[in-house]
Each structure stands twice: as structure tokens, then as C-alpha cells.
Amino acid sequence: MIAVAVWRAFTQPLPGADVDFRWNYLAEIIASTGGLAHYPAFTAADFAQYFWPDGIAPLVASLYAWTYLAAGSTAKIWTALPMLLQLAGLLTLLLALGRLWGGARGGWFACALGGATMLLQFALNLGQETGLTALGVGGLAYYLTQWERTRRADLLIPAAACAALVATAREYGLIFSLVGAGWLLMARAGWRQTAWFVLGALALPAAWHLRNWLRTGNPFYAQDVAGIFPVNPVFAEWMRGYVGIYGATLRQWSGWVEMGRLFLLTALPAWLGLLAGAALWRRQPGWTGLMALAGATVVCWLISVPYTAGGLFYSMRVLSPLLLLGCAWGGAGLARWVPERRHLAGLMLGLGLFALDASLRAWTIPLNPYTLSPREWPDAGYQFQREFARDDQVFMDSLAQTVPGKVLSDSAGVQGIFRAHGKQLIPFWSPEVAFVCSADFAGDAVTRLRELGYTHLLLKRAQFSMDFLGRTGALRRLDGRVHVVRENQSYLLLALDAQPLPGPVSPP
């Protein structure tokens, strides 16, 4: 587990598919501008700097930005420092939680199960929020369990800090502060102690969401909270496309079957550990609280599935807190079932085989190591980045150098390339161009875009993009006024024509 994490941190830093328009891209903006003036993106000027209408607290991006500022460079390799510190924190928590429930041997077994759980490795090595949410929830579980056993009020201070860590890593993390408060009340902590815990846990994240509210009118921007707060209507339509495709997983029996298969392949040790803990320690202090934290994690994950463009497996990284708790309980269970040395060799052999398999797959993901030759393993984990560099980087640099005006696009990950060449790549959901997707607009969309300085469209070669443009009416408003001028296997560049072309010329 450690070897894979070190390899990926130094040679394949930040391998996630959305790092170039979200986590690392925001870090680069913070490092270059010294602040968050354009985040969350809400105005036309904001979207010229940051493509995605996120309102996530910028904890992850800030960690990377501070590292870049300290190093004097935005080379991704510097993110190895915060990544490996997260790994150290994860192993420390596994050791501490395992010891808490199963003694010294339980702690070491918990670390072994962590190394044998491929999905936990994946969630950590991505370099997104899921490493921090695992640390926050794991710390919350540790300190509140200790508090319930000892009633030491000082333990609520680090517990509140851990809850705040989760809530500032991702917006859904707020639920764990509420679970922590419920844990305290159920354990009869009293209203005063509970109130101080809630204040410590929510002060910083609440300040961030208040800033969002004042800036955008929606504290959870750009999420739709039961229609209570305003949303970006064009982006809401974009996300509706995700829900229609990926939400089908939860509506079909085949989706649940696939879910079970992925659980067995990627997280079996953690799931077995969670079941063991649920059965073994149901009468011990802290059991109810840990089960509540595990349940809250599952709820957050199920809510996220329809909104995760990477698909079912990619959404499962949200389960990282549950996996950590499962490994801790599983380690304690193994310590209880294998108390003597005479059975240790066979157990360690089995755990070692699980860990080798899990680590090999975590090393080569998104590819299957058993379908590759061993010489392909070291580079397999950077497939997305290698393919972009091979197939699209030169093409994008050429476009950014040659387009004469602003470009309207649905392609989030390439805005940084255009910015580096002094050009603007603007999303369809910028308020400046929202009329293109508005049912209330009855004018000449192309003429108005040209008046605003737009000369081209950049679209992905994807049915999803065409469906979005069709649903919003943008395709109809542009029909006959655009034509393809450059293309490769991934993207289409279309020119906005001053006059209608003879006959309809829809994008392919």
C-alpha cells in the first residue's frame, strides 16, 4: 500500500479525471492570484477564470496551493507532500482505531486490512476530497468513542476539529457534524457540551457557506436544495443529463448487481470487517455512533451516484470513511479470533495475497493489471493523462494559439490551456451566454454571440453534449450558422458564421 502510494504521488500525481478543471486548477488559480476572487464562479468574469460552478469549500485546493507557493512552482509533483501526509494519517488512524477495539494486535491487523482494500487505496491516491473525509470521519469516530468511554470533555475538541475537516473537504461532510451531535445526545452528553461541539465543528464550514450565500444566493451553490435556493438554470440542465444516465444505476436491478460485484472486487476486507464489528461489539460504548457514521457515509454515497460522471465505481470513492471504519473493526475482530502466534503465519499469508492483489490493481487503475504485461504496469495509472497528451494536447495548443476571439464550450478540462495562451474559453452556463440555452430568447443567438466577441464553439465529440444542446434548444438556435473548421477524435471546433450558410449545417 505504501509503495503504491509513494509511486503514484511522485510519478503520477493527482491522477483523477477532473483534477484539471477542479482540484488542481483552482490551486493554480489561488497560487497565481493570491486569493479566491473568482470562486465560486458566479458572474461572467468569474467563469472566464474558473469553468465549473462549484461551491465546495477550497480545502483540497488550498493544500495544494500552499504547497506550490512554498515550493515556488506549480509542478504537480509537489502535491506528493500533502498526499503522503494523508497516507501517514490514514495508517495512524487505522492503528489507533484497531487498538481501541482490539488491542495492539488489532491495530496492526487494521493497517493490514487497509492495505488489502483496493477501494480505500484508490480513494486516497486520487488526491481529491475522499482522503480527507476518511481522515475526518475516522478521527471523529476515534475521539467520540474515547469520550463515551472516559467522559473526558477535552476529547470533544479534537472531535470537533475532525468534524470540521470533513465539512470543509466536501459539502456533504456537514452531515457528519450532525451525526456527531446526535451521538453526544444519545450518550447523554448534555446540551452544553453538545452545543460547544457543534460550534467547533460548524464555525468554519458555516462561514464558507455564508460566503456562498452572500455571493450567489445559494449557500450550497450550485446544488439544488429542493428548490429553496436559486440555481444556475443552464448548469442544472447539464446535471439533469447526468442524473438521467447515471441515476439509472439505482433504478435497475442490473445496477445493484454491478454494485455488489464491485464491492466484492474492490472492498471485500473492509465490508467483512464492518459486518464483524457490527456483530461483535454491539453492546460496547461507541458501537451505535460508529454504525451511525457508517450509515451516513452510505447515504452520502447513494445521493452522489446519479451526479457522478465517472460512473458507479468512481462514485464509490465517497465510501472511504466507511472503508476505514470497516478495516478498523475487522482488524480488531482478527485480533480476537487469532489471539495466538501459531495461527499468525497462515493469516498473514492470506492478508499478504489480498494486499498484493489490491495494491497491484490500485497501481494500474483504470486498467486491469491482469490483462496487461508487467512492463505496462508502471504507466497504466496515468492512462487518462497519457492519452490526452498524445491525442489532444498539441491540438488544443494549436487551437488556443489561432482562435481570434472568445470560445464557447462544454469542455471543462481545457480552460487552463486557453488561459495560458491569453484566450478565453467560456462555459455555456456563464450568465453572459445563458441566452443560448434559454427558452425565453427569441433573437439571433449567433449574431449576439459575435457581438460579445465569440468566434468559435468547442464541443466534445460525445452524445451527452449533443443531447444537452438539443434539450436546451441551443442546437436549434445555432443550426445553419456554424460549421466545423478543426476536429480530432475527441473535439470539434466550429466557427460562428456572420451570415446563414446555404442549407442546414448541424454539428456532427
C-alpha positions in Angstrom: 0.0 0.0 0.0 2.8 2.4 1.0 4.8 1.6 -2.1 1.9 2.2 -4.5 1.0 5.5 -2.7 4.6 6.7 -2.9 4.9 5.7 -6.6 1.7 7.4 -7.6 2.4 10.5 -5.5 5.8 11.2 -7.2 5.4 9.8 -10.7 1.6 10.0 -11.3 0.4 12.9 -9.1 -3.3 13.7 -8.9 -4.5 11.1 -11.4 -8.2 11.9 -11.2 -10.1 12.8 -14.4 -11.5 16.1 -13.0 -8.3 17.4 -11.5 -7.5 19.8 -14.4 -10.7 21.8 -14.1 -11.4 21.5 -10.3 -9.0 20.5 -7.6 -5.6 21.3 -9.1 -6.9 24.0 -11.4 -8.3 26.0 -8.5 -5.0 25.5 -6.6 -3.1 27.0 -9.6 -5.5 30.0 -9.7 -5.0 30.6 -5.9 -1.3 30.4 -6.3 -1.3 32.8 -9.3 -3.8 35.4 -7.9 -3.2 35.0 -4.2 -6.9 34.6 -3.4 -10.4 33.4 -4.3 -11.8 36.4 -6.0 -13.4 34.3 -8.8 -14.5 31.4 -6.7 -17.2 30.2 -6.6 -17.7 31.2 -10.2 -21.0 33.2 -10.5 -20.5 36.2 -12.7 -19.3 36.3 -16.3 -15.9 37.5 -15.2 -15.7 34.5 -12.8 -16.5 32.0 -15.4 -13.7 33.4 -17.6 -11.3 32.3 -14.9 -13.0 29.1 -13.5 -15.1 26.9 -15.6 -17.2 24.9 -13.2 -19.9 26.4 -10.9 -18.6 24.8 -7.7 -19.3 26.0 -4.2 -17.1 23.4 -2.5 -15.0 24.8 0.4 -11.5 25.0 -1.1 -9.7 22.9 1.4 -8.1 20.5 -1.0 -7.1 23.2 -3.5 -5.7 25.3 -0.6 -3.5 22.4 0.5 -2.0 22.2 -3.0 -1.8 26.0 -3.4 0.1 26.4 -0.1 2.5 23.6 -1.3 3.0 25.4 -4.7 3.6 28.7 -3.0 6.1 27.2 -0.6 7.9 25.4 -3.5 7.8 28.4 -5.9 6.4 26.1 -8.6 3.1 24.6 -9.7 4.6 21.3 -10.8 2.2 18.6 -9.7 5.0 16.6 -8.1 4.9 19.0 -5.1 1.5 17.6 -4.2 3.2 14.4 -3.1 3.9 16.1 0.3 0.2 16.6 1.3 -0.7 13.2 -0.3 1.9 11.2 1.7 1.0 13.1 4.9 -2.6 11.9 4.3 -1.3 8.4 3.9 0.5 8.7 7.2 -2.6 10.0 8.9 -4.7 7.1 7.4 -2.3 4.5 8.7 -2.1 6.2 12.1 -5.9 6.2 12.4 -6.2 2.6 11.4 -3.7 1.7 14.0 -5.4 3.8 16.7 -8.9 2.6 15.9 -7.8 -1.0 15.7 -6.1 -0.7 19.1 -9.2 1.0 20.6 -11.3 -2.1 19.8 -8.8 -4.9 19.6 -5.6 -4.0 21.4 -2.1 -3.7 19.9 -2.6 -6.7 17.5 -5.9 -5.3 16.4 -4.2 -2.0 15.3 -1.7 -3.8 13.1 -4.3 -6.1 11.6 -6.4 -2.9 10.8 -3.5 -1.5 8.9 -3.1 -4.8 7.0 -6.8 -4.8 6.1 -6.4 -1.2 4.9 -3.6 -2.3 2.5 -5.8 -5.2 1.4 -8.8 -2.9 0.4 -8.2 -1.7 -3.1 -11.1 0.9 -3.0 -9.6 2.6 0.1 -6.2 2.9 -1.6 -7.9 4.3 -4.8 -9.9 6.9 -2.7 -6.7 8.1 -1.0 -4.4 8.1 -4.1 -6.8 10.2 -6.2 -5.8 13.3 -4.3 -9.3 14.6 -4.1 -11.5 15.1 -1.1 -12.0 11.4 -0.2 -8.7 11.0 1.6 -9.6 13.9 3.9 -13.2 12.8 4.5 -11.8 9.4 5.6 -9.4 11.1 8.0 -12.1 13.4 9.4 -14.7 10.7 10.0 -12.1 8.3 11.3 -10.8 10.9 13.8 -14.4 11.8 14.8 -15.1 8.1 15.5 -11.9 7.7 17.5 -12.3 10.7 19.7 -16.1 10.3 20.4 -15.6 6.6 21.2 -12.8 7.6 23.7 -15.1 10.3 25.1 -18.0 7.9 25.5 -15.7 5.5 27.4 -14.0 8.1 29.6 -16.3 11.2 29.6 -13.2 13.4 29.2 -14.6 16.7 27.9 -11.3 17.7 26.4 -11.7 14.9 23.8 -14.5 16.9 22.2 -12.0 19.5 21.0 -10.2 17.2 18.5 -13.5 15.5 17.7 -15.0 18.9 16.6 -11.8 19.6 14.6 -12.2 16.3 12.8 -15.9 17.0 12.1 -14.8 20.4 10.7 -12.3 18.7 8.5 -14.9 16.6 6.8 -17.3 19.5 6.4 -14.7 21.7 4.7 -13.5 18.9 2.5 -16.9 18.5 0.8 -20.4 19.9 1.3 -21.9 16.6 2.2 -19.5 16.4 5.1 -21.8 18.6 7.1 -23.9 15.5 7.8 -21.2 14.0 10.0 -21.2 17.0 12.3 -25.0 16.4 12.8 -24.3 12.7 13.4 -21.6 13.6 16.0 -24.1 15.9 17.8 -26.7 13.1 17.7 -24.1 10.7 19.1 -23.4 13.0 22.0 -27.1 13.5 22.8 -27.8 9.8 22.7 -24.8 9.2 25.0 -26.3 11.8 27.4 -23.5 14.4 27.0 -25.8 17.3 27.9 -26.9 20.2 25.8 -23.9 22.4 26.8 -21.2 20.0 25.7 -23.1 19.2 22.5 -23.6 22.9 21.7 -19.8 23.5 22.1 -19.1 20.5 19.9 -21.4 21.8 17.2 -20.0 25.3 17.4 -16.4 24.0 17.0 -17.4 21.6 14.2 -19.5 24.1 12.1 -18.0 27.5 12.7 -15.5 27.4 9.7 -17.7 25.5 7.2 -20.7 27.7 8.2 -18.6 30.8 7.4 -17.8 29.4 4.0 -21.4 28.6 3.2 -22.5 32.0 4.4 -19.9 33.5 1.9 -21.5 31.3 -0.8 -25.0 32.5 0.2 -24.0 36.2 0.1 -22.2 35.8 -3.2 -24.6 33.6 -5.1 -27.9 33.5 -3.2 -27.4 29.8 -2.5 -25.3 28.6 0.5 -24.8 25.2 -1.2 -24.1 26.6 -4.7 -24.6 25.2 -7.2 -26.6 22.4 -5.7 -30.4 22.4 -6.0 -31.7 22.1 -2.4 -35.4 21.2 -3.0 -35.9 24.4 -5.0 -35.4 26.6 -1.9 -32.4 28.5 -3.3 -31.7 29.8 -6.8 -29.5 27.7 -9.1 -27.8 28.2 -12.4 -30.5 27.0 -14.8 -28.2 26.0 -17.6 -25.9 24.1 -15.4 -28.9 22.5 -13.7 -29.9 21.2 -17.1 -26.4 19.9 -17.7 -26.6 18.0 -14.4 -30.1 16.7 -15.3 -28.4 14.8 -18.1 -26.0 13.1 -15.6 -29.0 12.1 -13.4 -30.8 10.7 -16.4 -27.8 8.5 -17.3 -26.1 7.6 -14.0 -29.2 7.6 -11.9 -30.5 4.6 -13.8 -28.0 2.5 -11.8 -30.2 2.8 -8.7 -33.4 2.2 -10.6 -32.4 -1.1 -12.3 -31.7 -4.5 -10.8 -28.6 -4.8 -13.1 -27.2 -1.7 -11.4 -27.5 -3.3 -8.0 -25.9 -6.5 -9.2 -23.0 -4.5 -10.6 -22.7 -2.7 -7.3 -22.4 -6.0 -5.4 -19.8 -7.2 -7.9 -17.7 -4.1 -7.4 -18.0 -4.3 -3.6 -16.6 -7.9 -3.7 -13.8 -7.0 -6.1 -12.6 -3.7 -4.5 -13.6 -3.7 -0.8 -14.3 -7.1 0.5 -12.0 -7.0 3.5 -13.5 -3.7 4.7 -17.1 -4.9 4.2 -16.4 -8.1 6.1 -14.7 -6.1 8.9 -17.7 -3.8 9.2 -20.1 -6.8 9.5 -17.8 -8.4 12.1 -17.7 -5.2 14.2 -21.5 -4.8 13.9 -21.9 -8.3 15.3 -19.1 -8.4 17.9 -19.3 -5.0 19.7 -23.0 -4.1 19.6 -23.0 -3.8 23.5 -19.9 -1.7 23.8 -19.7 2.1 24.1 -19.2 3.7 20.7 -20.9 0.9 18.7 -24.0 2.9 17.9 -22.0 6.0 17.0 -19.8 4.1 14.5 -22.8 2.5 12.9 -24.4 5.9 12.5 -21.3 7.3 10.9 -21.2 4.2 8.5 -24.8 4.7 7.7 -24.4 8.4 7.0 -21.5 7.6 4.6 -23.7 5.2 2.7 -26.4 7.8 2.4 -24.0 10.4 1.1 -22.7 7.9 -1.5 -26.2 6.9 -2.7 -27.1 10.6 -3.2 -23.9 11.1 -5.1 -24.3 8.2 -7.6 -26.6 10.0 -10.1 -24.3 13.1 -10.1 -21.0 11.3 -10.7 -20.0 11.5 -14.3 -17.3 8.9 -13.8 -19.9 6.2 -13.2 -20.6 3.7 -10.4 -17.1 2.7 -9.5 -15.8 6.3 -9.4 -18.7 7.3 -7.1 -17.7 4.6 -4.7 -14.7 6.6 -3.6 -17.2 8.5 -1.4 -17.3 5.4 0.8 -13.8 5.9 2.1 -14.9 6.8 5.6 -16.9 3.6 5.9 -14.0 1.5 4.5 -11.7 2.9 7.1 -14.1 2.1 9.9 -14.6 -1.4 8.4 -10.9 -2.1 8.3 -10.5 -0.9 11.9 -13.3 -3.2 13.2 -12.1 -6.0 11.0 -8.6 -5.7 12.4 -9.9 -5.8 16.0 -12.0 -8.9 15.0 -9.0 -10.7 13.7 -7.1 -9.9 16.9 -10.0 -11.5 18.8 -10.2 -14.6 16.6 -6.5 -15.2 16.2 -5.0 -14.4 19.6 -2.0 -16.8 19.4 1.1 -16.9 17.3 0.6 -20.4 16.0 -2.1 -19.3 13.5 -0.4 -16.0 12.6 1.6 -17.2 9.6 -1.4 -18.5 7.7 -3.3 -15.4 8.4 -0.5 -13.1 7.3 -0.1 -15.1 4.1 -3.8 -14.7 3.3 -3.7 -10.9 4.1 -0.5 -10.6 2.1 -2.1 -12.1 -1.0 -5.1 -9.9 -0.7 -2.8 -6.9 -0.2 -0.7 -7.7 -3.3 -3.8 -8.0 -5.4 -5.4 -4.8 -4.0 -2.2 -2.8 -4.4 -1.5 -4.1 -7.9 -5.0 -3.1 -9.0 -4.7 0.3 -7.2 -1.4 0.8 -9.0 -2.7 0.2 -12.5 -6.3 1.6 -12.2 -8.2 2.4 -14.5 -6.7 -0.6 -16.3 -6.8 -4.2 -15.2 -3.3 -5.4 -14.4 -4.2 -9.0 -15.3 -4.8 -8.0 -18.9 -1.5 -6.2 -19.2 2.1 -7.3 -19.4 4.1 -6.5 -16.3 6.2 -3.9 -18.2 3.0 -1.9 -18.8 2.1 -1.7 -15.1 4.2 1.3 -14.1 2.5 3.7 -16.6 -1.1 2.2 -16.6 -2.4 4.5 -13.8 -1.8 7.6 -15.8 -3.8 6.5 -18.9 -6.1 9.5 -19.0 -3.2 12.0 -18.8 -1.1 10.0 -21.3 -3.9 9.8 -23.8 -4.7 13.5 -23.5 -1.0 14.4 -24.0 -0.8 12.0 -27.0 -4.1 12.8 -28.7 -5.3 16.2 -27.6 -2.6 18.4 -26.1 -1.0 19.6 -29.4 -4.4 20.0 -30.9 -5.6 22.2 -28.0 -2.4 24.3 -28.0 -2.9 24.9 -31.7 -6.5 26.0 -31.3 -5.7 28.3 -28.4 -2.9 30.0 -30.4 -5.0 30.5 -33.5 -8.6 31.3 -32.5 -9.1 35.1 -32.8 -11.8 35.6 -30.2 -13.6 34.0 -27.3 -14.6 30.4 -27.4 -17.9 29.0 -26.1 -17.5 25.4 -24.8 -18.7 22.5 -22.8 -15.1 21.2 -22.3 -14.1 22.0 -18.7 -10.6 20.4 -18.7 -9.0 22.6 -21.3 -9.8 26.1 -20.0 -6.3 26.3 -18.5 -4.7 25.7 -21.9 -6.6 28.7 -23.4 -5.8 30.9 -20.4 -2.1 30.1 -20.8 -2.3 31.5 -24.4 -4.2 34.6 -23.3 -7.6 33.4 -24.7 -11.0 32.9 -23.0 -12.9 29.6 -23.0 -16.3 30.2 -21.5 -18.9 27.6 -20.5 -22.5 27.6 -21.7 -23.6 28.3 -18.1 -21.9 31.7 -17.9 -24.6 34.3 -17.4 -23.1 36.2 -20.4 -24.1 33.5 -22.8 -27.0 31.8 -20.9 -29.4 33.1 -23.6 -28.2 30.5 -26.0 -29.9 27.8 -23.8 -32.9 29.9 -22.7 -36.4 29.1 -23.9 -37.3 32.8 -23.5 -34.7 34.0 -26.0 -36.2 34.7 -29.5 -33.4 36.7 -31.1 -30.4 35.8 -33.3 -28.2 33.8 -31.0 -25.1 33.7 -33.3 -25.2 37.4 -34.0 -25.4 38.2 -30.4 -22.5 35.9 -29.6 -20.4 37.5 -32.3 -21.2 41.0 -30.8 -19.9 39.7 -27.5 -16.7 38.7 -29.1 -17.3 35.0 -29.6 -15.9 33.5 -32.8 -16.0 29.7 -32.2 -17.6 26.8 -30.3 -15.5 24.0 -28.9 -17.6 20.8 -28.3 -16.7 17.3 -27.1 -17.4 14.5 -29.5 -20.0 13.0 -27.2 -23.6 12.1 -27.4 -24.1 13.7 -24.0 -23.0 17.1 -25.3 -25.3 16.9 -28.3 -28.2 15.8 -26.1 -27.6 18.7 -23.8 -27.6 21.2 -26.7 -30.7 19.6 -28.1 -32.6 19.7 -24.8 -31.8 23.3 -24.2 -32.6 24.4 -27.7 -29.1 25.7 -28.3 -28.6 23.3 -31.2 -31.7 24.7 -33.0 -30.5 28.3 -32.4 -27.1 27.6 -33.8 -28.2 25.5 -36.7 -27.1 26.8 -40.1 -24.8 29.4 -38.5 -21.9 27.1 -37.6 -19.5 24.9 -39.4 -16.6 22.6 -38.4 -13.2 24.1 -39.0 -11.0 21.8 -37.0 -11.5 18.4 -35.4 -9.8 15.4 -33.9 -11.1 12.2 -32.3 -12.2 14.0 -29.1 -13.2 17.5 -30.0 -14.9 19.7 -32.6 -14.1 23.3 -33.3 -16.9 25.2 -35.0 -16.8 28.7 -36.4 -19.7 31.1 -35.8 -20.8 32.4 -39.2 -21.8 36.0 -39.7 -24.4 35.0 -42.2 -26.5 31.9 -42.5 -25.0 29.1 -44.6 -26.9 27.6 -47.6 -28.9 24.7 -46.1 -28.8 23.4 -42.5 -25.3 22.5 -41.3 -25.7 20.9 -37.9 -22.7 19.8 -35.9 -21.9 16.1 -36.5 
